[in-house]
Amino acid sequence: MEVNLYMKKIDRLRFGTAGIPTCTKGDTIQGIKDVRGLGLDSFELEFVHSVNIKEDKTNLVKETAKKNDIILTAHGSYYINLNSDDKKKIEASKKRILDAARVLSLCGGHSVCYHAGFYQGQQPEKAFKKIKEEIKDIVRQVKKFDKELWISPEVSGKPSQFGSVDELIKLSKDIEQVMPCIDFSHNFTRSIGKANRLEDFKEVLDKIKDNLGREYLERMHIHIAGIEFGEKGEKNHLILEESKFNYKDLLKVLKEFKCKGVITCESPNIEKDALLLKKYYEKI
């Protein structure tokens, strides 16, 4: 088995785009080059509708990222529910995560994130047990081809979805090779606008440090975007400056805690807001 040596350690907090920058005229390879040209240093492969990189192209993606000092992550399929009542849907969901993980591994990537599922009207504890068993099986299969790739369930933007910070930390504590993808913007909308103060951001990082260890703050997979919410949580993404999300205090806290890893910007103007975040962070 080929171990993913390239991604053993992340040297700093890196900023990048969710997918190909809007300025790119070309494919993923050109997008990676453009991200470096913009002064950014990470790139998230968007496998949200399908795994759109063929295996025979993965080595070129890997070499392009390595040459340009770009760390790769991936966002898995939108069509996942590990708590479905239908066993076939669960197996299809697992296959989508595994397909994304396998291709990201071949590309030399760091972490694949995904939304794990829905409560389906169940008590959260029951949904947690079911989803935990399915993720354990996913990790067991991932280990056959990559023991370094992180399988990272993401904080969800609606209270009706599985994926609170506490749930994901517990999953990460219980299952090896799992870490939470902390979407701070989703945590903001999941709380219906409450989790948006400097103290709230500190609380999240303290929970990670206290429950998982300091090392988890040095390999983070983070999402940030401008975002709008309603009484049921997330509605849609916005440009950061048009949103109430308090990204400035978040960046201050990430610097205070000396976090490392990847910040992926999911705003509609992905590279502009990614650069906004990076430049503000560097001024702190």
DRENLUMBA-116543 format. One record per residue (C-alpha): residue in one letter; x, y, z. Coordinates in Angstrom, 1 decimal, padded with zeros to 4 digits. Example, Ala and Ser with C-alpha at 12.3 -4.5 7.8 and 13.67 -1.06 7.14 Angstrom:
BEGIN
[vexlum "A" [012.3 -004.5 007.8]]
[vexlum "S" [013.7 -001.1 007.1]]
//
This chain:
BEGIN
[vexlum "M" [000.0 000.0 000.0]]
[vexlum "E" [001.3 003.5 -000.9]]
[vexlum "V" [001.2 005.7 002.2]]
[vexlum "N" [000.3 009.4 001.5]]
[vexlum "L" [003.7 010.9 002.6]]
[vexlum "Y" [003.1 014.3 001.0]]
[vexlum "M" [000.4 015.2 003.4]]
[vexlum "K" [001.7 014.0 006.7]]
[vexlum "K" [002.0 017.5 008.2]]
[vexlum "I" [000.6 020.9 007.4]]
[vexlum "D" [003.0 023.8 008.1]]
[vexlum "R" [000.6 026.7 008.6]]
[vexlum "L" [-003.0 027.9 008.1]]
[vexlum "R" [-003.6 027.9 004.4]]
[vexlum "F" [-006.3 029.6 002.4]]
[vexlum "G" [-008.0 028.5 -000.8]]
[vexlum "T" [-011.1 028.1 -002.9]]
[vexlum "A" [-014.0 025.6 -003.0]]
[vexlum "G" [-013.4 024.5 -006.6]]
[vexlum "I" [-012.0 026.2 -009.6]]
[vexlum "P" [-011.7 030.0 -009.2]]
[vexlum "T" [-014.2 032.1 -011.1]]
[vexlum "C" [-011.3 033.7 -013.0]]
[vexlum "T" [-010.0 030.4 -014.3]]
[vexlum "K" [-010.4 029.6 -018.0]]
[vexlum "G" [-009.8 025.9 -018.0]]
[vexlum "D" [-010.0 022.8 -015.9]]
[vexlum "T" [-008.8 021.7 -012.4]]
[vexlum "I" [-005.2 021.7 -013.4]]
[vexlum "Q" [-005.4 025.3 -014.5]]
[vexlum "G" [-007.5 026.1 -011.4]]
[vexlum "I" [-004.7 024.8 -009.1]]
[vexlum "K" [-002.1 026.9 -011.0]]
[vexlum "D" [-004.4 030.0 -010.8]]
[vexlum "V" [-004.9 029.5 -007.0]]
[vexlum "R" [-001.1 029.7 -006.6]]
[vexlum "G" [-000.9 032.7 -009.0]]
[vexlum "L" [-003.5 034.5 -006.8]]
[vexlum "G" [-001.3 034.0 -003.7]]
[vexlum "L" [-003.5 031.3 -002.2]]
[vexlum "D" [-002.2 027.9 -001.1]]
[vexlum "S" [-005.0 025.3 -000.9]]
[vexlum "F" [-007.7 024.0 -003.2]]
[vexlum "E" [-010.8 022.0 -002.6]]
[vexlum "L" [-011.9 019.5 -005.3]]
[vexlum "E" [-015.6 019.7 -005.6]]
[vexlum "F" [-017.1 016.2 -005.9]]
[vexlum "V" [-020.5 017.4 -004.8]]
[vexlum "H" [-022.4 016.1 -007.9]]
[vexlum "S" [-019.9 013.5 -009.1]]
[vexlum "V" [-016.2 012.5 -008.7]]
[vexlum "N" [-015.2 014.5 -011.8]]
[vexlum "I" [-011.5 013.5 -012.0]]
[vexlum "K" [-010.7 010.3 -013.7]]
[vexlum "E" [-008.1 008.1 -012.1]]
[vexlum "D" [-005.7 008.4 -015.0]]
[vexlum "K" [-005.6 012.2 -014.4]]
[vexlum "T" [-004.9 012.0 -010.6]]
[vexlum "N" [-001.1 011.8 -010.9]]
[vexlum "L" [-001.1 015.1 -013.0]]
[vexlum "V" [-003.4 016.7 -010.3]]
[vexlum "K" [-001.0 015.5 -007.6]]
[vexlum "E" [002.1 016.7 -009.3]]
[vexlum "T" [000.6 020.1 -010.2]]
[vexlum "A" [-000.5 020.6 -006.6]]
[vexlum "K" [002.9 019.6 -005.3]]
[vexlum "K" [004.8 021.7 -007.7]]
[vexlum "N" [002.7 024.8 -006.8]]
[vexlum "D" [002.7 024.0 -003.0]]
[vexlum "I" [-001.0 023.6 -002.9]]
[vexlum "I" [-002.8 021.4 -000.4]]
[vexlum "L" [-005.7 019.5 -001.7]]
[vexlum "T" [-009.0 018.7 000.1]]
[vexlum "A" [-012.3 017.4 -001.4]]
[vexlum "H" [-016.0 018.0 -000.7]]
[vexlum "G" [-017.9 014.8 -001.1]]
[vexlum "S" [-021.3 014.2 -002.6]]
[vexlum "Y" [-024.4 016.2 -001.6]]
[vexlum "Y" [-026.3 012.9 -001.9]]
[vexlum "I" [-025.4 011.3 001.4]]
[vexlum "N" [-027.5 010.1 004.2]]
[vexlum "L" [-025.9 007.5 006.5]]
[vexlum "N" [-029.0 007.4 008.6]]
[vexlum "S" [-031.5 006.5 005.9]]
[vexlum "D" [-034.2 003.9 006.5]]
[vexlum "D" [-033.3 002.4 003.2]]
[vexlum "K" [-030.2 000.1 003.3]]
[vexlum "K" [-029.6 000.7 -000.4]]
[vexlum "K" [-029.4 004.4 000.1]]
[vexlum "I" [-026.9 003.9 002.9]]
[vexlum "E" [-024.7 001.7 000.8]]
[vexlum "A" [-024.9 004.2 -002.1]]
[vexlum "S" [-023.9 007.0 000.3]]
[vexlum "K" [-020.9 005.1 001.6]]
[vexlum "K" [-019.8 004.3 -002.0]]
[vexlum "R" [-019.9 008.0 -002.9]]
[vexlum "I" [-017.7 008.9 000.1]]
[vexlum "L" [-015.3 006.1 -000.7]]
[vexlum "D" [-015.1 007.1 -004.4]]
[vexlum "A" [-014.3 010.6 -003.4]]
[vexlum "A" [-011.7 009.4 -000.8]]
[vexlum "R" [-010.0 007.1 -003.3]]
[vexlum "V" [-009.6 009.8 -006.0]]
[vexlum "L" [-008.5 012.4 -003.4]]
[vexlum "S" [-005.9 009.9 -002.1]]
[vexlum "L" [-004.5 009.3 -005.6]]
[vexlum "C" [-004.3 013.1 -005.9]]
[vexlum "G" [-002.2 013.3 -002.7]]
[vexlum "G" [-005.0 015.0 -000.7]]
[vexlum "H" [-005.4 015.8 003.0]]
[vexlum "S" [-009.1 015.5 004.0]]
[vexlum "V" [-012.4 014.6 002.4]]
[vexlum "C" [-015.5 016.3 003.9]]
[vexlum "Y" [-019.2 015.4 003.6]]
[vexlum "H" [-022.5 015.9 005.4]]
[vexlum "A" [-023.2 012.6 007.1]]
[vexlum "G" [-027.0 012.6 007.2]]
[vexlum "F" [-030.3 013.6 008.8]]
[vexlum "Y" [-032.0 012.8 012.1]]
[vexlum "Q" [-035.1 011.4 010.3]]
[vexlum "G" [-037.3 012.4 013.2]]
[vexlum "Q" [-035.2 010.3 015.6]]
[vexlum "Q" [-033.5 011.3 018.8]]
[vexlum "P" [-030.0 012.5 018.0]]
[vexlum "E" [-028.4 009.8 020.1]]
[vexlum "K" [-030.0 007.1 018.0]]
[vexlum "A" [-028.9 008.8 014.7]]
[vexlum "F" [-025.4 009.1 016.2]]
[vexlum "K" [-025.1 005.4 016.9]]
[vexlum "K" [-026.2 004.5 013.4]]
[vexlum "I" [-024.0 007.0 011.6]]
[vexlum "K" [-021.0 006.1 013.8]]
[vexlum "E" [-021.2 002.4 012.7]]
[vexlum "E" [-021.4 003.4 009.0]]
[vexlum "I" [-018.4 005.8 009.3]]
[vexlum "K" [-016.4 003.1 011.1]]
[vexlum "D" [-017.0 000.8 008.1]]
[vexlum "I" [-016.0 003.6 005.6]]
[vexlum "V" [-012.8 004.2 007.5]]
[vexlum "R" [-012.1 000.4 007.6]]
[vexlum "Q" [-012.3 000.4 003.8]]
[vexlum "V" [-010.3 003.6 003.4]]
[vexlum "K" [-007.4 002.2 005.4]]
[vexlum "K" [-007.0 -000.5 002.8]]
[vexlum "F" [-005.7 002.2 000.4]]
[vexlum "D" [-004.7 005.2 002.6]]
[vexlum "K" [-003.9 005.4 006.3]]
[vexlum "E" [-003.2 009.1 006.2]]
[vexlum "L" [-006.3 010.5 004.5]]
[vexlum "W" [-008.8 012.2 006.9]]
[vexlum "I" [-012.4 011.3 006.7]]
[vexlum "S" [-014.1 014.5 007.9]]
[vexlum "P" [-017.9 014.8 008.5]]
[vexlum "E" [-018.8 018.5 008.3]]
[vexlum "V" [-020.7 020.7 010.6]]
[vexlum "S" [-024.2 021.1 009.1]]
[vexlum "G" [-026.1 024.4 008.6]]
[vexlum "K" [-029.5 023.3 009.9]]
[vexlum "P" [-030.6 022.0 013.2]]
[vexlum "S" [-032.6 019.2 011.4]]
[vexlum "Q" [-029.3 017.8 010.0]]
[vexlum "F" [-026.9 015.6 011.9]]
[vexlum "G" [-023.7 017.4 012.4]]
[vexlum "S" [-023.3 019.5 015.5]]
[vexlum "V" [-019.8 020.4 016.7]]
[vexlum "D" [-020.3 018.1 019.7]]
[vexlum "E" [-021.5 015.2 017.6]]
[vexlum "L" [-018.5 015.5 015.2]]
[vexlum "I" [-016.0 015.8 018.0]]
[vexlum "K" [-017.4 012.6 019.6]]
[vexlum "L" [-017.2 010.8 016.3]]
[vexlum "S" [-013.6 011.9 015.9]]
[vexlum "K" [-012.8 010.7 019.4]]
[vexlum "D" [-014.4 007.3 018.8]]
[vexlum "I" [-013.1 006.6 015.3]]
[vexlum "E" [-009.5 006.7 014.2]]
[vexlum "Q" [-008.7 008.7 011.1]]
[vexlum "V" [-011.8 010.8 011.5]]
[vexlum "M" [-011.7 014.6 012.3]]
[vexlum "P" [-014.4 017.2 012.2]]
[vexlum "C" [-014.6 019.6 009.2]]
[vexlum "I" [-015.5 022.8 011.1]]
[vexlum "D" [-017.7 025.0 009.0]]
[vexlum "F" [-017.9 028.0 011.2]]
[vexlum "S" [-020.5 029.6 008.9]]
[vexlum "H" [-022.7 026.6 009.2]]
[vexlum "N" [-022.3 026.6 013.0]]
[vexlum "F" [-023.5 030.2 012.9]]
[vexlum "T" [-026.7 029.3 010.9]]
[vexlum "R" [-027.2 026.1 012.8]]
[vexlum "S" [-027.4 028.1 016.0]]
[vexlum "I" [-029.8 030.6 014.2]]
[vexlum "G" [-027.2 033.4 014.5]]
[vexlum "K" [-026.0 032.8 018.0]]
[vexlum "A" [-022.6 031.2 017.5]]
[vexlum "N" [-020.9 034.4 016.1]]
[vexlum "R" [-018.9 035.9 018.9]]
[vexlum "L" [-015.2 035.7 019.6]]
[vexlum "E" [-016.1 033.6 022.7]]
[vexlum "D" [-018.1 031.2 020.6]]
[vexlum "F" [-015.2 030.6 018.3]]
[vexlum "K" [-012.9 030.0 021.3]]
[vexlum "E" [-015.4 027.5 022.7]]
[vexlum "V" [-015.3 025.4 019.5]]
[vexlum "L" [-011.5 025.3 019.5]]
[vexlum "D" [-011.2 024.6 023.2]]
[vexlum "K" [-013.6 021.6 022.8]]
[vexlum "I" [-011.4 020.2 020.0]]
[vexlum "K" [-008.2 020.7 022.0]]
[vexlum "D" [-009.7 019.3 025.2]]
[vexlum "N" [-011.4 016.3 023.6]]
[vexlum "L" [-009.1 015.4 020.7]]
[vexlum "G" [-005.8 017.0 021.5]]
[vexlum "R" [-003.7 019.9 020.4]]
[vexlum "E" [-002.6 018.1 017.3]]
[vexlum "Y" [-006.2 018.3 015.8]]
[vexlum "L" [-005.8 022.1 015.8]]
[vexlum "E" [-002.8 021.6 013.6]]
[vexlum "R" [-004.5 019.7 010.8]]
[vexlum "M" [-007.8 021.5 010.6]]
[vexlum "H" [-010.3 021.4 007.7]]
[vexlum "I" [-012.3 024.6 007.9]]
[vexlum "H" [-015.0 026.1 005.8]]
[vexlum "I" [-015.9 029.8 005.8]]
[vexlum "A" [-018.4 031.8 003.7]]
[vexlum "G" [-020.8 034.6 003.9]]
[vexlum "I" [-024.1 033.1 004.7]]
[vexlum "E" [-027.8 033.9 005.2]]
[vexlum "F" [-030.1 032.0 007.6]]
[vexlum "G" [-033.7 031.9 008.6]]
[vexlum "E" [-035.7 030.2 011.4]]
[vexlum "K" [-034.7 026.8 010.1]]
[vexlum "G" [-031.0 027.5 009.7]]
[vexlum "E" [-029.0 027.9 006.5]]
[vexlum "K" [-030.6 029.5 003.5]]
[vexlum "N" [-027.8 030.4 001.1]]
[vexlum "H" [-024.2 031.6 000.8]]
[vexlum "L" [-023.3 035.2 000.4]]
[vexlum "I" [-020.3 037.4 -000.2]]
[vexlum "L" [-018.6 037.8 003.3]]
[vexlum "E" [-019.1 041.6 003.4]]
[vexlum "E" [-022.8 041.2 002.7]]
[vexlum "S" [-023.2 038.7 005.6]]
[vexlum "K" [-023.5 039.0 009.3]]
[vexlum "F" [-021.0 036.3 009.9]]
[vexlum "N" [-018.2 037.6 012.1]]
[vexlum "Y" [-015.2 036.3 010.2]]
[vexlum "K" [-012.8 038.9 011.6]]
[vexlum "D" [-013.1 037.6 015.2]]
[vexlum "L" [-012.9 034.0 014.0]]
[vexlum "L" [-009.6 034.7 012.3]]
[vexlum "K" [-008.3 036.4 015.4]]
[vexlum "V" [-009.1 033.3 017.4]]
[vexlum "L" [-007.6 030.9 014.9]]
[vexlum "K" [-004.3 032.9 015.1]]
[vexlum "E" [-004.5 033.1 018.9]]
[vexlum "F" [-004.8 029.2 019.0]]
[vexlum "K" [-002.0 028.9 016.5]]
[vexlum "C" [-004.2 026.7 014.3]]
[vexlum "K" [-002.8 025.0 011.2]]
[vexlum "G" [-004.6 023.3 008.3]]
[vexlum "V" [-006.8 024.5 005.5]]
[vexlum "I" [-009.5 027.2 005.3]]
[vexlum "T" [-011.7 026.7 002.2]]
[vexlum "C" [-013.8 029.7 001.2]]
[vexlum "E" [-017.2 028.8 -000.1]]
[vexlum "S" [-018.5 032.4 -000.8]]
[vexlum "P" [-020.0 033.0 -004.3]]
[vexlum "N" [-016.9 035.1 -005.2]]
[vexlum "I" [-014.6 032.3 -003.9]]
[vexlum "E" [-011.1 033.6 -004.7]]
[vexlum "K" [-011.9 037.2 -003.7]]
[vexlum "D" [-013.2 036.2 -000.3]]
[vexlum "A" [-010.4 033.7 000.1]]
[vexlum "L" [-007.9 036.5 -000.5]]
[vexlum "L" [-009.9 038.8 001.9]]
[vexlum "L" [-009.6 036.2 004.6]]
[vexlum "K" [-005.9 035.5 004.0]]
[vexlum "K" [-004.9 039.2 003.9]]
[vexlum "Y" [-006.9 040.0 007.1]]
[vexlum "Y" [-005.4 037.0 008.9]]
[vexlum "E" [-001.9 038.2 007.9]]
[vexlum "K" [-002.5 041.7 009.3]]
[vexlum "I" [-003.6 040.4 012.7]]
//
